[in-house]
Amino acid sequence: MDKPLILSTKKLDAALRERIVHNGLAYLEYDAIHVNPVAFELPAPTDYVIFSSKNAVKTVLKSAYAWANTQVLCVGKQSEELLSKRGIKTMKTAKNMEELVSFIEKIAKNASFLHFCGNRSLALLAEKMTAWKANFKEIVVYDTTLNVKKINAAPDAILFYSPSGVESHTNMNTIGKSSCFCIGETTAKAIPEQPKELVVSENPSIKTLVAKAIQFLKKHQHA
């Protein structure tokens, strides 16, 4: 009997790859997207800075942005942890952009907002800010490009980490009979067809997602 196969749409670190193999599972990986920083001009400080991804945090932390009088809002624990390592405390960390927008709606409308993001970021925040006539600026600090690739295998589980990753993978591949494991509801909603099983990680971390996939496959392997 063949070992159940996990396909990750992002290359994992050695420890996580070994964990999958040591649990008696087969493993395949590729980077469904490529992320590249882009040059940007540092704007004047604002009352609030918003990060919707860890990639934006990584890029901006390399700059000389003045954080002194700025409140920081972000999406995802990974973003929060990266900021924390640089001594930057977040006022609010949301699970997804919908939750963050609900929080921002309660903030005084005369405040100024700056959103550091990628070129494929969700339009939700900008649309809401426009509707509220808020003092809002969006700066693209990295580009996400799709790495479309045909996978000649039928994985039992596919790991997805972003809507862009889903779009890239499903460009040349179908979900078929695969179970899908997603970081966050936004990524899950991007899947164009109903998978055999859909598992969304409440704790948006790669380690947790891998653990859920291992647990699921081992349970069904011996069922």
Phi and psi in degrees as a GROMACS rama.xvg file:
@    title "Ramachandran Plot"
@    xaxis  label "Phi"
@    yaxis  label "Psi"
@TYPE xy
-68.224  149.435  ASP-2
-72.0849  142.687  LYS-3
-58.2802  141.369  PRO-4
-109.612  128.359  LEU-5
-102.703  128.281  ILE-6
-110.549  122.756  LEU-7
-104.296  129.814  SER-8
-87.0748  21.4554  THR-9
-152.811  134.918  LYS-10
-68.5491  128.612  LYS-11
-95.0135  162.41  LEU-12
-75.2352  164.538  ASP-13
-57.0309  -39.6814  ALA-14
-62.5594  -40.8144  ALA-15
-73.132  -36.7364  LEU-16
-62.3978  -44.4864  ARG-17
-64.5336  -36.3629  GLU-18
-62.33  -41.6254  ARG-19
-63.5875  -48.7689  ILE-20
-65.4429  -40.1837  VAL-21
-67.0773  -17.113  HIS-22
-93.0658  14.268  ASN-23
78.1228  24.4321  GLY-24
-113.76  152.592  LEU-25
-86.9298  155.699  ALA-26
-141.007  138.579  TYR-27
-140.093  141.88  LEU-28
-145.343  155.98  GLU-29
-163.21  159.918  TYR-30
-90.1081  107.533  ASP-31
-71.26  -21.1336  ALA-32
-135.02  157.04  ILE-33
-118.78  136.836  HIS-34
-116.381  125.096  VAL-35
-130.872  128.05  ASN-36
-62.3735  149.31  PRO-37
-123.342  155.638  VAL-38
-69.1815  140.467  ALA-39
-149.991  154.666  PHE-40
-91.583  135.374  GLU-41
-71.6875  124.659  LEU-42
-83.0756  172.919  PRO-43
-66.7962  149.495  ALA-44
-57.3327  147.665  PRO-45
-124.587  171.143  THR-46
-65.9061  -38.6268  ASP-47
-133.129  137.157  TYR-48
-114.321  135.054  VAL-49
-117.566  131.156  ILE-50
-118.698  125.478  PHE-51
-104.566  2.04635  SER-52
-157.563  157.637  SER-53
-68.9736  -27.5806  LYS-54
-65.1804  -37.019  ASN-55
-66.2991  -41.4518  ALA-56
-60.3608  -48.6645  VAL-57
-56.5657  -43.0567  LYS-58
-69.2228  -46.4264  THR-59
-70.1037  -32.329  VAL-60
-65.4149  -18.3909  LEU-61
-80.9513  -10.2528  LYS-62
-93.6164  -178.602  SER-63
-107.089  41.9984  ALA-64
-64.803  140.471  TYR-65
-87.0881  111.804  ALA-66
-94.9322  -9.02633  TRP-67
-45.3651  -53.693  ALA-68
-110.29  29.0316  ASN-69
-112.893  135.083  THR-70
-91.5045  137.64  GLN-71
-109.574  129.573  VAL-72
-119.738  139.917  LEU-73
-148.474  165.561  CYS-74
-110.227  125.123  VAL-75
96.4819  140.046  GLY-76
-64.8158  -33.2349  LYS-77
-63.729  -39.6292  GLN-78
-63.2218  -45.3576  SER-79
-60.308  -42.515  GLU-80
-65.8896  -40.5504  GLU-81
-62.7463  -41.9254  LEU-82
-66.1962  -42.0851  LEU-83
-60.6037  -37.5634  SER-84
-63.4459  -22.5861  LYS-85
-99.0814  12.0992  ARG-86
77.2236  17.8526  GLY-87
-103.072  116.427  ILE-88
-92.2506  135.907  LYS-89
-89.1955  140.593  THR-90
-75.3235  -35.279  MET-91
-149.288  130.739  LYS-92
-118.32  117.001  THR-93
-103.479  157.883  ALA-94
-73.4718  -32.4546  LYS-95
-152.956  174.24  ASN-96
-67.2834  -33.592  MET-97
-58.4139  -43.5406  GLU-98
-66.5466  -40.2035  GLU-99
-67.1333  -39.3592  LEU-100
-61.6996  -40.2921  VAL-101
-61.8541  -37.596  SER-102
-68.5286  -45.3307  PHE-103
-62.1672  -32.564  ILE-104
-59.7641  -25.2334  GLU-105
-86.84  -8.21311  LYS-106
-82.2695  148.2  ILE-107
-51.6388  131.395  ALA-108
-72.081  -12.7855  LYS-109
-87.4063  3.22708  ASN-110
-77.6324  158.566  ALA-111
-104.401  141.902  SER-112
-128.568  142.619  PHE-113
-131.193  126.417  LEU-114
-111.313  114.85  HIS-115
-90.8343  126.756  PHE-116
-153.088  -177.893  CYS-117
-99.7667  173.008  GLY-118
-72.1789  -13.5497  ASN-119
-114.911  26.5835  ARG-120
-68.3064  154.495  SER-121
-62.7398  144.658  LEU-122
-81.0821  -8.08112  ALA-123
-52.5489  -49.7006  LEU-124
-62.6058  -49.4185  LEU-125
-61.5557  -39.5179  ALA-126
-63.1474  -43.7667  GLU-127
-66.9612  -43.1598  LYS-128
-61.6982  -38.6271  MET-129
-65.3198  -43.6541  THR-130
-62.6955  -35.6366  ALA-131
-84.2685  -4.63879  TRP-132
56.0509  40.9788  LYS-133
-79.6692  156.933  ALA-134
-78.9349  93.8678  ASN-135
-135.197  137.723  PHE-136
-136.505  140.531  LYS-137
-118.142  130.639  GLU-138
-124.671  122.79  ILE-139
-80.4974  122.967  VAL-140
-115.881  -5.98847  VAL-141
-153.758  154.626  TYR-142
-107.938  136.942  ASP-143
-108.746  123.345  THR-144
-117.921  144.64  THR-145
-80.8094  134.994  LEU-146
-108.212  77.4176  ASN-147
-69.2888  128.754  VAL-148
-148.956  137.007  LYS-149
-82.2803  125.331  LYS-150
-101.396  115.962  ILE-151
-90.5601  59.9362  ASN-152
-157.222  158.814  ALA-153
-114.83  87.0314  ALA-154
-68.2664  147.872  PRO-155
-79.0838  -29.6999  ASP-156
-140.402  138.01  ALA-157
-118.99  131.908  ILE-158
-100.506  125.216  LEU-159
-118.978  142.704  PHE-160
-121.555  -9.68633  TYR-161
-163.189  157.593  SER-162
-58.4746  -35.6285  PRO-163
-65.0442  -37.5652  SER-164
-64.0367  -39.6477  GLY-165
-63.3166  -46.6941  VAL-166
-59.7261  -44.0256  GLU-167
-63.3478  -47.9614  SER-168
-65.6666  -42.1834  HIS-169
-80.9698  -1.62148  THR-170
-64.8823  -37.6183  ASN-171
-125.528  4.18199  MET-172
-134.644  145.882  ASN-173
-97.1804  158.851  THR-174
-73.9216  -37.0085  ILE-175
57.1735  -128.867  GLY-176
-96.2485  13.3466  LYS-177
-75.7294  145.744  SER-178
-88.1767  142.716  SER-179
-112.235  136.791  CYS-180
-121.544  120.239  PHE-181
-123.452  142.863  CYS-182
-85.2706  102.867  ILE-183
88.6202  154.534  GLY-184
-66.7936  -34.9749  GLU-185
-62.5785  -41.4907  THR-186
-65.8338  -42.5634  THR-187
-61.6026  -39.1823  ALA-188
-67.8939  -19.0615  LYS-189
-79.3564  -13.8482  ALA-190
-68.0908  122.225  ILE-191
-78.7154  -11.2996  PRO-192
-136.347  156.931  GLU-193
-73.5429  114.473  GLN-194
-76.2262  165.901  PRO-195
-56.3749  -42.3363  LYS-196
-147.344  138.445  GLU-197
-123.074  120.454  LEU-198
-119.57  124.179  VAL-199
-110.07  125.771  VAL-200
-76.4587  121.192  SER-201
-70.5127  -32.2524  GLU-202
-97.0941  102.041  ASN-203
-73.8028  70.7446  PRO-204
-130.704  149.198  SER-205
-63.3591  -40.65  ILE-206
-59.2278  -43.8677  LYS-207
-66.0205  -40.8679  THR-208
-62.6544  -44.6383  LEU-209
-61.5469  -43.3148  VAL-210
-60.8915  -40.9546  ALA-211
-64.4736  -40.8518  LYS-212
-66.295  -42.9402  ALA-213
-60.4074  -49.3383  ILE-214
-59.0553  -44.0709  GLN-215
-63.6815  -48.7897  PHE-216
-67.8856  -38.6563  LEU-217
-66.9032  -37.203  LYS-218
-64.3118  -45.1779  LYS-219
-78.6053  -22.1451  HIS-220
-66.6881  -34.5786  GLN-221
-104.778  7.82573  HIS-222
